[in-house]
Amino acid sequence: MDLTVERHDNVLSVGVKGRLDWSNSEAFRDALGDTIEDTDRAVIMDFGELDFIGSSGLRVILVTARLLVERDATLLLCGLSDPVREVFRITGFERLLPIHETLAEARASLGA
């Protein structure tokens, strides 16, 4: 798993590439914790290059979403491939989090 990070107008964009599963979910959680700032009003996770997500990766996303809500911020997702989107559909995560087709659409939904 590789991450790319970009911040613009207190919106953090995190690109995730590769696989997100039990073998790297703790590293993903730690990287997010080190990257998300109190001033971020939103975090957009771009999964355009994510090949696979397992339950431990979903858990990190859920914990991150709850943390952001406590800070009056939001988590948005974008760029889900068909297999990753199917995992979100089956688990019900697509009803919990805003999902956009592209990073540009996710940013636009925030007025960014």
ABEGO torsion letter per residue (X at the ends): XBBBBBBBGGBBBBBBBEBBBAAAAAAAAAAAAAABBAABABBBBBAAABABBBAAAAAAAAAAAAAAAAAGBBBBBBGBBAAAAAAAAAAGAAAABBBBABAAAAAAAAGX
